[in-house]
Amino acid sequence: MTAPLALVPFAGEGSRTAALVGRLVEGPLTRPRVAVRLSVGGTGLLALTAACAPNNHTLDVRLPLSLPFPMPGLVSTLLTFSALVLSGLGLAGMLGAAKRGWSPSPRTLRRAGVAAVAVFVGLTPVGSADMASYAAYGRIAAMGADPYVSTPADLGGAYASLVSDVWVHTPSVYGPMATWAQAGAALIGGVHPWVTIWILMIANGAVFLAVGQLLLRTCEDKVRAGLLWVANPILIGQLVAGGHLDTYMAALAVCAVHQLRRGTRLRHDVFAGVLIGLACGFKVSAVLLGAGLAWPVLRDNGPWRVVRLALTAALTLVGLYGAYGLHALAPLSAASGLVSDLSPWGVLRSLGGTVVGPAVVAAVISALWPVLMLAMTPVIRRRVLREPADTVTGPLVLNCAWLLVAPWTMPWYTAMAWALAARLPRNPLVPWLTVATVSLALLHNSGGHGWTW
């Protein structure tokens, strides 16, 4: 399930969201001690939920730091909800405190992030069952089968038993880069899915910290960069505790933007294009990065630089998919038709399906939402961000427009937007990202079990 983001107003100046967030962070929340304690409390509660696996919000597997007793369903739900709310309030408070002059040491922020990551990579993934699918696809590939044809159900055994019912009969919808990373972990894990999941968690946590280090080294406002990424309790709870591939996409996006900002020579464009292609090799939604970069590069440097970027990214992607063949794109076609029940598109699908039929409604939704996304992009840039499109704002705004109107959106899909926002000075998109990510997380944190109280 996902939140109906189209119903969440952007946090631009004068908007209701900005006013609400402003009232929340004015006063006690902006006191550094209060904000930090809320963040630590939210992170701690989520860690406790993950440690007491299995429960309603975790996979049915235990990792090395798991406690020797499970958590009752209602307790796990209450703790998870509390953790998400406290994390959101804590981040809003820390950002408000920083705006008022609080300046924690970037080294302290990095150490806090390292400590949190070190704990979560040894705990059961919480909030989503995606990690079980990653492990199953990796096991399929490690055994020499094709994860774009075979499904976790075909694999069977301990791996398949952990995969959510929604995905157990679905071939991999992830790119070759993701498959190879998953296969590497499965080669180590062998017949033990918990080992494979643990390796994937460790790798994901390491990438998360690497992104934080790069942002701390390259951003002018290091405190803001630290708060928006490495010490961000919301992202730690979604990306690290959930172990999602979006961490890798965010890492490659930050590196691509960094390369383009270093200069306009051929080597910069080639390297950036390869990074964009590799990001698409994890999840095809990373094409938003390339599309977001195209307009400012075209405007500032002319068409040839865009051609170099596009050609290099395309060749990289062709090389990646060449290892499997075009059939590896087939599962993406089926996944592109997914619609969240709680989104406005879900309402349209339910109502329209009874009138004109599900096929017609699906076709209308597939054709309409990209148009709305493109229409929303200049509106967000002019009325919300109010900055000219460049190598950061271009993909950031397009990513936010996608989050706003896409039929299928998850809280960890905001990873790239958070990483790009960390490179900008204070802007109104951050309060919206906070509200959107927490709202999505509150509605999608069942660990693949569905809602069971």
Phi, psi and chi 1 to 4 in degrees:
 res  aa     phi    psi   chi1   chi2   chi3   chi4
   1 MET       -  151.7  -60.3  179.0 -176.3      -
   2 THR  -137.3  160.9   63.6      -      -      -
   3 ALA   -75.8  147.7      -      -      -      -
   4 PRO   -75.8   82.9   26.4  -30.7      -      -
   5 LEU   -63.5  -25.0  -73.6 -172.6      -      -
   6 ALA   -64.4  -18.9      -      -      -      -
   7 LEU   -91.7   -5.2  -58.1 -179.2      -      -
   8 VAL   -95.9  111.8  179.7      -      -      -
   9 PRO   -67.8  149.3   25.3  -32.5      -      -
  10 PHE   -68.0  149.5  -91.8  109.6      -      -
  11 ALA   -87.7   50.7      -      -      -      -
  12 GLY   -76.8  170.8      -      -      -      -
  13 GLU   -61.8  128.3  -65.3 -179.8    7.0      -
  14 GLY    87.3   -4.7      -      -      -      -
  15 SER   -78.2  163.4   73.1      -      -      -
  16 ARG   -65.7  -38.1  -66.9  179.9 -179.9  177.7
  17 THR   -63.3  -43.7  -55.2      -      -      -
  18 ALA   -62.1  -41.0      -      -      -      -
  19 ALA   -64.9  -41.4      -      -      -      -
  20 LEU   -64.9  -48.7  174.2   60.4      -      -
  21 VAL   -62.3  -38.5  173.7      -      -      -
  22 GLY   -61.3  -42.1      -      -      -      -
  23 ARG   -66.0  -35.6  -74.4 -164.9  -64.8  -90.5
  24 LEU   -68.1  -39.9  -73.8  174.1      -      -
  25 VAL   -91.2   -7.0  -60.1      -      -      -
  26 GLU   -82.8  126.1  -69.1  -66.6  -23.8      -
  27 GLY   107.9 -138.5      -      -      -      -
  28 PRO   -57.2  -34.5  -24.0   34.0      -      -
  29 LEU   -62.9  -26.7  -82.2 -175.5      -      -
  30 THR   -85.5   -0.8   57.1      -      -      -
  31 ARG   -73.9  124.7  -64.0  173.6 -175.3  171.9
  32 PRO   -51.5  -43.2  -28.1   35.6      -      -
  33 ARG   -62.6  -42.6  -74.1 -171.2  177.2 -178.0
  34 VAL   -64.5  -47.4  174.6      -      -      -
  35 ALA   -62.8  -43.1      -      -      -      -
  36 VAL   -65.8  -41.0  169.7      -      -      -
  37 ARG   -65.4  -37.8  -72.9  173.6  179.1  173.2
  38 LEU   -63.2  -43.4  -72.6  171.8      -      -
  39 SER   -63.8  -46.0  -61.2      -      -      -
  40 VAL   -64.1  -40.1  172.4      -      -      -
  41 GLY   -63.2  -44.5      -      -      -      -
  42 GLY   -64.0  -43.1      -      -      -      -
  43 THR   -65.2  -40.1  -55.5      -      -      -
  44 GLY   -65.1  -42.0      -      -      -      -
  45 LEU   -64.2  -39.1  -70.9  179.8      -      -
  46 LEU   -67.8  -38.2 -164.4   64.4      -      -
  47 ALA   -63.9  -38.3      -      -      -      -
  48 LEU   -64.8  -40.9  179.3   59.4      -      -
  49 THR   -61.5  -43.7  -56.0      -      -      -
  50 ALA   -67.3  -34.6      -      -      -      -
  51 ALA   -69.9  -32.7      -      -      -      -
  52 CYS   -93.8   51.7  -64.2      -      -      -
  53 ALA   -90.2  152.9      -      -      -      -
  54 PRO   -83.9  152.0   29.4  -34.0      -      -
  55 ASN  -152.5 -169.7   56.6   60.6      -      -
  56 ASN   -66.5  -11.9  -74.1   -6.8      -      -
  57 HIS  -123.2   12.1  -60.3  -90.4      -      -
  58 THR  -129.8  167.7   69.1      -      -      -
  59 LEU   -68.5  159.8  -67.2 -179.7      -      -
  60 ASP   -87.0   57.9  -66.2  -28.1      -      -
  61 VAL  -150.0  155.2   67.4      -      -      -
  62 ARG  -120.5  139.4  -62.0  179.7   60.3 -159.9
  63 LEU  -108.3  175.2  -94.6   59.0      -      -
  64 PRO   -54.8  -32.2  -31.0   37.9      -      -
  65 LEU   -94.1    7.1  -65.0 -176.5      -      -
  66 SER   -66.1  143.9  -62.8      -      -      -
  67 LEU   -80.3  156.4  -62.0  176.1      -      -
  68 PRO   -80.9   27.0   30.0  -35.8      -      -
  69 PHE  -151.5  140.2   52.6   85.8      -      -
  70 PRO   -77.8  169.9   29.4  -34.1      -      -
  71 MET  -112.0  135.5 -178.1  177.5  -70.9      -
  72 PRO   -58.6  150.8  -23.6   33.4      -      -
  73 GLY   -57.7  -49.4      -      -      -      -
  74 LEU   -63.8  -39.3  178.5   58.5      -      -
  75 VAL   -64.2  -44.2  174.7      -      -      -
  76 SER   -62.9  -37.2   67.6      -      -      -
  77 THR   -67.1  -44.8  -63.0      -      -      -
  78 LEU   -63.5  -41.8  -67.9  175.4      -      -
  79 LEU   -67.3  -40.0  -73.1 -173.9      -      -
  80 THR   -64.9  -46.8  -58.5      -      -      -
  81 PHE   -61.0  -44.2  -88.9   60.3      -      -
  82 SER   -62.7  -41.1  -60.7      -      -      -
  83 ALA   -61.8  -42.6      -      -      -      -
  84 LEU   -67.2  -42.8  -65.8  171.4      -      -
  85 VAL   -66.0  -45.7  172.3      -      -      -
  86 LEU   -62.9  -38.7  -69.6  177.3      -      -
  87 SER   -63.5  -43.3  -65.5      -      -      -
  88 GLY   -63.7  -45.1      -      -      -      -
  89 LEU   -65.5  -39.0  -68.1  175.7      -      -
  90 GLY   -63.0  -45.0      -      -      -      -
  91 LEU   -64.3  -45.0  176.2   62.7      -      -
  92 ALA   -59.3  -40.5      -      -      -      -
  93 GLY   -66.1  -42.7      -      -      -      -
  94 MET   -64.8  -40.9  -70.5 -168.5  -64.7      -
  95 LEU   -65.6  -38.4  -68.2  172.8      -      -
  96 GLY   -64.9  -39.8      -      -      -      -
  97 ALA   -65.1  -39.3      -      -      -      -
  98 ALA   -64.9  -36.8      -      -      -      -
  99 LYS   -64.8  -30.0 -173.8  176.2 -179.4 -179.5
 100 ARG   -88.1    2.6  -69.8 -173.4  168.4 -168.1
 101 GLY   117.6   -6.8      -      -      -      -
 102 TRP   -65.8  130.5  178.5   52.1      -      -
 103 SER  -135.5   79.7 -176.7      -      -      -
 104 PRO   -66.9  155.1   27.2  -34.8      -      -
 105 SER   -66.3  130.5  166.3      -      -      -
 106 PRO   -56.3  -32.8  -25.8   34.8      -      -
 107 ARG   -64.5  -38.8 -178.5  176.5  -62.9  179.9
 108 THR   -64.9  -42.1  -59.8      -      -      -
 109 LEU   -62.2  -42.2  -65.1  176.2      -      -
 110 ARG   -64.2  -42.0 -176.7  173.0   62.9 -114.6
 111 ARG   -63.5  -39.1  -72.4  175.0  177.0  172.1
 112 ALA   -62.9  -42.8      -      -      -      -
 113 GLY   -64.0  -42.1      -      -      -      -
 114 VAL   -61.4  -43.0  169.3      -      -      -
 115 ALA   -62.4  -44.5      -      -      -      -
 116 ALA   -64.9  -43.1      -      -      -      -
 117 VAL   -64.4  -41.8  169.5      -      -      -
 118 ALA   -58.9  -33.1      -      -      -      -
 119 VAL   -76.5  -49.2  171.9      -      -      -
 120 PHE   -67.5  -30.6  -85.1  110.9      -      -
 121 VAL   -69.9  -14.1  -63.2      -      -      -
 122 GLY  -101.3    7.0      -      -      -      -
 123 LEU  -111.5  160.2  -63.8  175.0      -      -
 124 THR   -62.4  134.8  -58.0      -      -      -
 125 PRO   -53.9  136.5  -26.1   34.8      -      -
 126 VAL  -123.7  143.5   60.7      -      -      -
 127 GLY    94.4  -18.2      -      -      -      -
 128 SER  -156.1  152.9  167.1      -      -      -
 129 ALA  -101.2   10.3      -      -      -      -
 130 ASP   -59.4  -35.8  -77.5    5.3      -      -
 131 MET   -61.6  -32.8 -173.7   60.6   77.2      -
 132 ALA   -65.3  -38.9      -      -      -      -
 133 SER   -65.8  -42.7  -64.1      -      -      -
 134 TYR   -55.7  -47.4  -61.3  168.5      -      -
 135 ALA   -63.7  -40.9      -      -      -      -
 136 ALA   -66.0  -43.9      -      -      -      -
 137 TYR   -63.8  -38.2  -64.2  138.3      -      -
 138 GLY   -63.8  -40.3      -      -      -      -
 139 ARG   -65.2  -40.0  178.2   61.6  173.6  166.4
 140 ILE   -60.3  -47.3  -68.7  171.6      -      -
 141 ALA   -66.5  -39.7      -      -      -      -
 142 ALA   -64.8  -27.3      -      -      -      -
 143 MET   -85.7    1.7  -65.5  176.6   65.4      -
 144 GLY    91.8    2.4      -      -      -      -
 145 ALA   -89.2  174.2      -      -      -      -
 146 ASP  -102.6  111.1 -171.2  -18.9      -      -
 147 PRO   -69.7   -9.3   26.1  -34.0      -      -
 148 TYR   -91.3    0.5  -60.2  105.6      -      -
 149 VAL  -122.3  -50.2  175.2      -      -      -
 150 SER   -76.8  154.2  -60.0      -      -      -
 151 THR  -119.5  164.9   69.3      -      -      -
 152 PRO   -56.5  -33.1  -29.1   36.8      -      -
 153 ALA   -63.9  -36.8      -      -      -      -
 154 ASP   -66.1  -34.4  -61.9  -32.4      -      -
 155 LEU   -67.3  -46.3  176.1   65.0      -      -
 156 GLY    67.6 -170.7      -      -      -      -
 157 GLY    73.3 -157.7      -      -      -      -
 158 ALA   -64.9  -34.0      -      -      -      -
 159 TYR   -65.5  -50.1  -80.8   87.5      -      -
 160 ALA   -64.3  -31.4      -      -      -      -
 161 SER   -66.6  -19.4   65.9      -      -      -
 162 LEU   -89.6  -17.1  -63.0  176.5      -      -
 163 VAL   -77.4  140.5  178.6      -      -      -
 164 SER   -59.9  146.2  169.6      -      -      -
 165 ASP   -57.4  -28.3  -67.2  -20.4      -      -
 166 VAL   -67.2  -31.0  177.0      -      -      -
 167 TRP  -114.3   -4.1  -59.9  106.9      -      -
 168 VAL   -65.5  -24.5   71.1      -      -      -
 169 HIS  -105.0   17.7  -63.5  -73.4      -      -
 170 THR  -112.1  128.5  -56.4      -      -      -
 171 PRO   -64.8  169.0  -16.7   29.3      -      -
 172 SER   -62.3  133.4  176.5      -      -      -
 173 VAL  -102.3   10.7  -64.3      -      -      -
 174 TYR  -102.6  160.1  -53.2  107.3      -      -
 175 GLY   -78.1  173.8      -      -      -      -
 176 PRO   -60.0  -35.4  -25.7   35.1      -      -
 177 MET   -59.9  -43.0  -71.4  -67.0  -64.6      -
 178 ALA   -64.6  -43.0      -      -      -      -
 179 THR   -60.6  -43.1  -64.0      -      -      -
 180 TRP   -67.7  -38.3  -65.8  -30.0      -      -
 181 ALA   -64.1  -42.3      -      -      -      -
 182 GLN   -66.7  -39.3  -66.0  157.7    1.7      -
 183 ALA   -66.5  -38.1      -      -      -      -
 184 GLY   -60.7  -42.9      -      -      -      -
 185 ALA   -65.7  -39.3      -      -      -      -
 186 ALA   -69.2  -30.1      -      -      -      -
 187 LEU   -63.0  -34.8  -75.4  172.6      -      -
 188 ILE   -76.9  -42.2  -60.6  173.7      -      -
 189 GLY   -72.4  -30.3      -      -      -      -
 190 GLY    59.7 -129.3      -      -      -      -
 191 VAL   -81.6   -0.6  -62.1      -      -      -
 192 HIS  -104.2  100.1  -54.9  -69.9      -      -
 193 PRO   -61.9  -30.4   17.8  -29.1      -      -
 194 TRP   -64.8  -33.4   73.7  -92.3      -      -
 195 VAL   -68.8  -44.0  177.4      -      -      -
 196 THR   -59.2  -45.7  -59.8      -      -      -
 197 ILE   -63.2  -40.4  -69.0  171.5      -      -
 198 TRP   -62.3  -44.8 -173.0   26.6      -      -
 199 ILE   -61.8  -42.7  -62.3  -60.5      -      -
 200 LEU   -63.5  -38.7  -71.3  171.0      -      -
 201 MET   -64.2  -43.6  -68.7  -72.9  -75.3      -
 202 ILE   -63.6  -45.2  -67.4  172.5      -      -
 203 ALA   -62.3  -42.8      -      -      -      -
 204 ASN   -64.2  -41.9 -177.5   71.2      -      -
 205 GLY   -63.4  -38.8      -      -      -      -
 206 ALA   -64.4  -40.9      -      -      -      -
 207 VAL   -65.6  -40.9  172.3      -      -      -
 208 PHE   -57.7  -45.6 -179.6   85.7      -      -
 209 LEU   -68.3  -35.0  -66.6  177.2      -      -
 210 ALA   -64.3  -40.2      -      -      -      -
 211 VAL   -61.7  -43.8  175.0      -      -      -
 212 GLY   -60.3  -42.7      -      -      -      -
 213 GLN   -63.0  -43.1 -179.5   65.4   17.9      -
 214 LEU   -63.4  -42.7  179.2   59.6      -      -
 215 LEU   -65.3  -40.2  -70.5  172.5      -      -
 216 LEU   -65.2  -30.2  -71.5  174.1      -      -
 217 ARG   -83.7  -28.4  -69.1 -174.1   60.2 -177.9
 218 THR  -106.5  -16.9   58.7      -      -      -
 219 CYS   -87.5  143.1  -66.7      -      -      -
 220 GLU   -68.0  -45.4  -66.4 -177.0    7.3      -
 221 ASP   -93.0   91.0 -168.6  -20.2      -      -
 222 LYS   -71.4  -31.6  -60.5 -174.5 -175.1  -54.0
 223 VAL   -64.7  -46.1  171.7      -      -      -
 224 ARG   -62.9  -42.8  178.0  178.6  173.7   80.0
 225 ALA   -60.7  -40.8      -      -      -      -
 226 GLY   -66.1  -40.6      -      -      -      -
 227 LEU   -70.4  -34.6  -68.6  175.9      -      -
 228 LEU   -82.5  -13.3  -70.9 -174.2      -      -
 229 TRP  -130.6  -79.5 -172.1  -91.1      -      -
 230 VAL   -66.5  -28.7   71.4      -      -      -
 231 ALA  -112.3   19.9      -      -      -      -
 232 ASN   -80.9  109.8 -175.4  -27.3      -      -
 233 PRO   -64.2  -28.5   24.1  -34.0      -      -
 234 ILE   -68.3  -47.6  -59.6  174.6      -      -
 235 LEU   -68.0  -38.6  -76.4 -170.3      -      -
 236 ILE   -58.5  -41.7  -68.9  172.3      -      -
 237 GLY   -68.9  -31.4      -      -      -      -
 238 GLN   -92.7  -49.4  -65.1  -54.7  -52.9      -
 239 LEU   -81.9  -45.9  -63.6 -177.7      -      -
 240 VAL   -81.7  -51.4 -179.1      -      -      -
 241 ALA   -65.7  -27.5      -      -      -      -
 242 GLY   -93.1  -19.2      -      -      -      -
 243 GLY    70.2   35.0      -      -      -      -
 244 HIS   -84.4  149.7  -67.3  -74.3      -      -
 245 LEU   -64.9  -17.7  -70.6  171.6      -      -
 246 ASP   -61.7  -20.7  -58.8   77.3      -      -
 247 THR   -61.4  -43.0  -51.7      -      -      -
 248 TYR   -65.2  -40.8  -66.1   85.1      -      -
 249 MET   -62.8  -42.4  -67.2  169.8   55.1      -
 250 ALA   -63.5  -38.9      -      -      -      -
 251 ALA   -62.1  -46.5      -      -      -      -
 252 LEU   -69.0  -32.8  -68.5  165.3      -      -
 253 ALA   -64.9  -45.4      -      -      -      -
 254 VAL   -62.0  -41.7  169.6      -      -      -
 255 CYS   -66.4  -39.8  -68.6      -      -      -
 256 ALA   -64.5  -45.4      -      -      -      -
 257 VAL   -62.6  -40.3  168.2      -      -      -
 258 HIS   -61.5  -41.5 -179.7   63.7      -      -
 259 GLN   -64.3  -43.9  -82.2  -60.4  -49.3      -
 260 LEU   -66.1  -29.4  -70.1  177.9      -      -
 261 ARG   -79.8  -15.3  -72.7 -164.7  158.4 -165.6
 262 ARG   -76.0  -26.8  -70.1 -176.5   63.6 -173.8
 263 GLY   170.0  179.6      -      -      -      -
 264 THR  -114.4   15.1   59.2      -      -      -
 265 ARG   -73.6  165.4  -65.8 -175.4  177.6 -178.4
 266 LEU   -57.8  -42.1  176.8   62.5      -      -
 267 ARG   -63.7  -33.4   68.1  172.9 -176.8  -90.6
 268 HIS   -66.6  -42.9  -62.6  130.5      -      -
 269 ASP   -68.2  -41.2  -66.1  -17.2      -      -
 270 VAL   -63.7  -46.4  169.7      -      -      -
 271 PHE   -62.2  -43.8 -163.9    8.8      -      -
 272 ALA   -63.9  -40.4      -      -      -      -
 273 GLY   -63.6  -40.5      -      -      -      -
 274 VAL   -62.3  -41.6  169.3      -      -      -
 275 LEU   -63.6  -39.9  -68.5  169.0      -      -
 276 ILE   -63.6  -43.2  -66.0  169.9      -      -
 277 GLY   -62.9  -40.2      -      -      -      -
 278 LEU   -65.0  -38.6  -67.1  176.6      -      -
 279 ALA   -61.6  -42.9      -      -      -      -
 280 CYS   -66.0  -24.0  -66.1      -      -      -
 281 GLY   -72.2  -13.3      -      -      -      -
 282 PHE   -90.8  -55.9  -82.2   97.2      -      -
 283 LYS  -142.1  135.4  -65.9  179.4   71.8  172.8
 284 VAL   -65.7  -20.2   73.7      -      -      -
 285 SER   -63.4  -13.8   56.9      -      -      -
 286 ALA   -66.8   -8.0      -      -      -      -
 287 VAL   -59.7  -23.1   71.0      -      -      -
 288 LEU   -61.1  -31.7  -66.3  170.0      -      -
 289 LEU   -63.6  -49.9  171.0   64.8      -      -
 290 GLY   -63.5  -42.0      -      -      -      -
 291 ALA   -65.1  -38.5      -      -      -      -
 292 GLY   -68.5  -29.0      -      -      -      -
 293 LEU   -81.2  -23.3  -70.0  170.1      -      -
 294 ALA   -62.5  -46.3      -      -      -      -
 295 TRP   -65.6  -51.4  168.7 -115.5      -      -
 296 PRO   -63.3  -35.9   18.8  -30.7      -      -
 297 VAL   -66.5  -41.8  170.8      -      -      -
 298 LEU   -63.0  -43.4  176.7   64.7      -      -
 299 ARG   -66.4  -40.1 -177.3 -162.4   60.1 -164.6
 300 ASP   -90.1  -28.7  -62.9  -22.9      -      -
 301 ASN  -126.4   -2.0  -54.9  111.7      -      -
 302 GLY    88.5  176.1      -      -      -      -
 303 PRO   -71.8  -28.9   25.3  -33.8      -      -
 304 TRP   -65.8  -33.7  -72.9  113.6      -      -
 305 ARG   -69.6  -36.7 -164.1  177.2 -175.6 -160.9
 306 VAL   -65.0  -39.6  174.5      -      -      -
 307 VAL   -61.8  -43.2  170.3      -      -      -
 308 ARG   -61.4  -44.8  -66.7 -159.0  -59.6 -110.3
 309 LEU   -62.1  -50.0  -80.6  171.2      -      -
 310 ALA   -64.1  -42.8      -      -      -      -
 311 LEU   -65.5  -43.7 -176.4   60.4      -      -
 312 THR   -64.7  -43.8  -52.5      -      -      -
 313 ALA   -62.9  -42.6      -      -      -      -
 314 ALA   -65.0  -43.5      -      -      -      -
 315 LEU   -63.9  -38.6  -71.3  175.4      -      -
 316 THR   -62.1  -44.9  -58.9      -      -      -
 317 LEU   -67.4  -38.3 -158.6   56.0      -      -
 318 VAL   -63.4  -41.5  167.9      -      -      -
 319 GLY   -62.6  -39.1      -      -      -      -
 320 LEU   -66.2  -50.6  -66.4  175.6      -      -
 321 TYR   -73.9  -18.2  -86.0   95.4      -      -
 322 GLY   -63.1  -22.3      -      -      -      -
 323 ALA   -69.6  -20.3      -      -      -      -
 324 TYR  -118.1  -37.2  -74.0   97.4      -      -
 325 GLY   110.0  168.2      -      -      -      -
 326 LEU   -64.3  -21.9  -67.9  178.0      -      -
 327 HIS   -63.6  -17.5   73.2  -83.8      -      -
 328 ALA   -67.8  -16.3      -      -      -      -
 329 LEU   -86.7  -13.1  -64.3  170.7      -      -
 330 ALA   -60.5  -44.5      -      -      -      -
 331 PRO   -61.0  -26.1  -24.7   34.9      -      -
 332 LEU   -66.1  -33.2  -69.9  173.9      -      -
 333 SER   -62.8  -42.6  177.3      -      -      -
 334 ALA   -68.9  -40.4      -      -      -      -
 335 ALA   -68.4  -27.5      -      -      -      -
 336 SER   -65.9  -16.6   64.7      -      -      -
 337 GLY   -91.2    3.4      -      -      -      -
 338 LEU   -68.1  138.0  -67.0  173.3      -      -
 339 VAL  -134.5  131.8  177.6      -      -      -
 340 SER   -75.0  136.9  -57.0      -      -      -
 341 ASP   -63.0  -33.6  -68.3  -25.9      -      -
 342 LEU   -91.5    3.1  -64.5 -178.1      -      -
 343 SER   -89.5  161.7   73.9      -      -      -
 344 PRO   -56.9  -32.1  -26.6   35.3      -      -
 345 TRP   -66.3  -32.7  -61.7  110.5      -      -
 346 GLY   -64.3  -38.6      -      -      -      -
 347 VAL   -64.6  -43.9  176.4      -      -      -
 348 LEU   -62.7  -40.0  175.5   61.7      -      -
 349 ARG   -63.3  -41.7 -178.0 -174.1   60.4  179.4
 350 SER   -67.6  -44.1  -60.7      -      -      -
 351 LEU   -74.8  -45.3  -64.2  177.6      -      -
 352 GLY   -71.9  -28.2      -      -      -      -
 353 GLY   -62.3  -31.0      -      -      -      -
 354 THR   -80.4  -15.2   60.0      -      -      -
 355 VAL   -99.3  -53.5  177.9      -      -      -
 356 VAL  -112.3   -5.8  -63.0      -      -      -
 357 GLY   102.0  147.8      -      -      -      -
 358 PRO   -61.1  -37.0  -10.1   16.1      -      -
 359 ALA   -63.9  -43.0      -      -      -      -
 360 VAL   -65.7  -44.7  174.7      -      -      -
 361 VAL   -62.8  -41.8  173.9      -      -      -
 362 ALA   -60.9  -41.5      -      -      -      -
 363 ALA   -65.1  -40.4      -      -      -      -
 364 VAL   -64.7  -44.8  169.8      -      -      -
 365 ILE   -62.9  -44.3  -67.2  174.6      -      -
 366 SER   -62.0  -33.7  -62.7      -      -      -
 367 ALA   -83.5  -30.2      -      -      -      -
 368 LEU   -84.8  -40.2 -172.1   57.2      -      -
 369 TRP   -66.7  -35.9   79.1 -100.2      -      -
 370 PRO   -63.8  -34.4  -22.5   35.2      -      -
 371 VAL   -64.4  -44.5  175.0      -      -      -
 372 LEU   -63.7  -37.8  -70.0  177.7      -      -
 373 MET   -60.7  -46.6  178.5 -176.3   70.2      -
 374 LEU   -65.9  -34.3  -65.2  175.7      -      -
 375 ALA   -70.2  -33.5      -      -      -      -
 376 MET   -74.9  -25.4  -74.4  -65.5  -59.9      -
 377 THR   -58.7  -53.2  -59.9      -      -      -
 378 PRO   -66.3  -29.4   22.9  -32.7      -      -
 379 VAL   -65.1  -45.2  174.9      -      -      -
 380 ILE   -63.3  -41.9  -63.3  169.9      -      -
 381 ARG   -66.1  -42.2 -176.4  175.8   61.1   79.7
 382 ARG   -79.1  -41.8  -70.9 -164.0  -56.7  -95.9
 383 ARG   -94.5  -21.4  -64.6 -168.0  177.0 -175.7
 384 VAL  -110.5  -62.4 -178.2      -      -      -
 385 LEU   -75.8  -38.0 -164.3   56.6      -      -
 386 ARG    56.8   36.9  -61.5 -177.4 -179.3  179.6
 387 GLU  -131.2  149.6  -66.8 -175.0   17.9      -
 388 PRO   -65.1  149.5   23.5  -33.7      -      -
 389 ALA   -67.4  131.1      -      -      -      -
 390 ASP  -141.0 -164.9   62.1   12.6      -      -
 391 THR   -66.5  -13.2   51.6      -      -      -
 392 VAL  -103.9  -52.4  175.1      -      -      -
 393 THR   -67.3  -32.3   59.8      -      -      -
 394 GLY   -58.2  -60.9      -      -      -      -
 395 PRO   -67.3  -28.8   18.4  -29.1      -      -
 396 LEU   -64.4  -48.5  170.9   60.3      -      -
 397 VAL   -65.8  -41.8  168.5      -      -      -
 398 LEU   -64.4  -39.3 -175.0   59.1      -      -
 399 ASN   -63.3  -40.5 -166.3  -96.6      -      -
 400 CYS   -68.1  -37.9  -72.5      -      -      -
 401 ALA   -62.9  -39.3      -      -      -      -
 402 TRP   -62.8  -45.7  172.4   61.3      -      -
 403 LEU   -61.5  -31.4  -68.0  168.2      -      -
 404 LEU   -73.7  -37.7 -173.0   67.8      -      -
 405 VAL  -117.7   -9.2  -56.4      -      -      -
 406 ALA   -63.9  141.8      -      -      -      -
 407 PRO   -67.0  -24.5  -19.5   32.0      -      -
 408 TRP  -130.2  109.8 -176.5  -91.9      -      -
 409 THR  -136.3  136.6  -50.6      -      -      -
 410 MET  -122.0  158.7  -61.3  -67.5  165.8      -
 411 PRO   -61.4  -33.8   18.4  -31.1      -      -
 412 TRP   -76.1   -9.2   45.0   89.8      -      -
 413 TYR   -68.1  -12.9  -69.8    4.5      -      -
 414 THR   -81.7    0.0   61.6      -      -      -
 415 ALA   -56.2  -48.8      -      -      -      -
 416 MET   -63.2  -39.4 -170.9 -176.5  -61.3      -
 417 ALA   -62.8  -41.4      -      -      -      -
 418 TRP   -63.2  -44.3  -79.4  106.4      -      -
 419 ALA   -63.3  -40.7      -      -      -      -
 420 LEU   -72.1  -37.8  -65.1  172.4      -      -
 421 ALA   -63.2  -28.9      -      -      -      -
 422 ALA   -65.1  -20.5      -      -      -      -
 423 ARG   -87.9   -4.7  -64.7 -167.5   62.2   97.8
 424 LEU  -106.0  156.7  -69.3  175.8      -      -
 425 PRO   -66.9  179.0   24.1  -33.9      -      -
 426 ARG   -53.3  131.6  -64.4 -176.8 -179.9   91.0
 427 ASN  -147.1  156.6   65.2   79.1      -      -
 428 PRO   -70.1   -8.0  -15.8   29.6      -      -
 429 LEU   -73.3  -24.8  -77.0  176.5      -      -
 430 VAL   -65.7  -44.9  170.2      -      -      -
 431 PRO   -58.5  -39.0  -25.7   34.9      -      -
 432 TRP   -65.8  -42.8  179.2   81.0      -      -
 433 LEU   -58.8  -39.6  -85.6  175.0      -      -
 434 THR   -62.4  -50.6  -56.9      -      -      -
 435 VAL   -63.2  -44.2  172.8      -      -      -
 436 ALA   -65.0  -45.6      -      -      -      -
 437 THR   -65.7  -43.9  -51.9      -      -      -
 438 VAL   -66.3  -41.0  172.7      -      -      -
 439 SER   -61.5  -45.4  -61.3      -      -      -
 440 LEU   -63.0  -40.9  -75.2  166.4      -      -
 441 ALA   -65.8  -37.1      -      -      -      -
 442 LEU   -64.1  -30.1  -73.3  170.2      -      -
 443 LEU   -97.6   -5.6  -70.0  167.3      -      -
 444 HIS  -141.5   81.9 -171.6   86.0      -      -
 445 ASN  -149.7   34.3   57.1   73.6      -      -
 446 SER   -87.5   -3.1   64.2      -      -      -
 447 GLY    63.8   23.8      -      -      -      -
 448 GLY    84.8    2.9      -      -      -      -
 449 HIS   -94.2   -8.2  -61.6  -67.3      -      -
 450 GLY    76.5 -179.0      -      -      -      -
 451 TRP   -86.5  108.2  -70.7  109.9      -      -
 452 THR  -130.4  112.4   51.9      -      -      -
 453 TRP   -94.0      -  -70.4   75.2      -      -
